[in-house]
Amino acid sequence: MKDNAEGRLLVDQMDVKFKTRDVQVYYGDKQAIRDVSVDILDKTVTAFIGPSGCGKSTFLR
């Protein structure tokens, strides 16, 4: 990772170990998850936090 002039972190593609783009999950005609994108970096701890029923486990499956 590197910092740019604005102080934002820039992610090297080699640092990404898990990537999803625009994940969508439906149960019949009911949309459970819409347009979720995630980059999980190497050597980091990542947590999915939210209330019960918000789709954390569904997303990870």
N, C-alpha and C positions, 0 to 999 in steps of 0.2 A: 504494500500500500504506500501511496505517496500523497502528500498534500499539494493542492494547487494554490494559486495566488489568493483565492478567496477563502482558504482554510478548509475546504471540503476534501474529504478523502477520495482518492482515485484508486480504483480497484484494478490491479493487474489481472488479466484473464487467467494467468497461471495460478493465482491465489484462490480462485473459485473452485470448490470441490463438489458443490451441489448447486444446480441451477434449475429453476422452473420459470416458465413464461406463460402468462395469461391462462393459468389453470382454471378450469370451470368444472363443476360437479353438479349433476342433476339427479334427482330421485323422481323418476317419472317426468312430469312437466314442472316440478318444483325445483328451482335453482337454489342449491345449498351454498355454493361458492362461486364467486364471479371475479374473473380477471386478477388472480393473485400471482405475483411474480416475486421470486426470492433468489438472492445469491448468498450462499453460505460459504464463508471463507475457510481456508485451511488454518488449523491451529487456533480456532476460536470456539467459544461456547455460545450456543444459540438457544434461545427459549421462545416458545410460542405461548403467549400469556393472554388469557381472556376469560370471560365468564363461561359458565357451563352452557353447552349447546351452541357456541359461536362458530364451530367448524374446525377447531384445532386438530383433532384426531382425524377427521375426514380429510383434511388437507394432507396430512402426513401419510395417509394410506394411499 
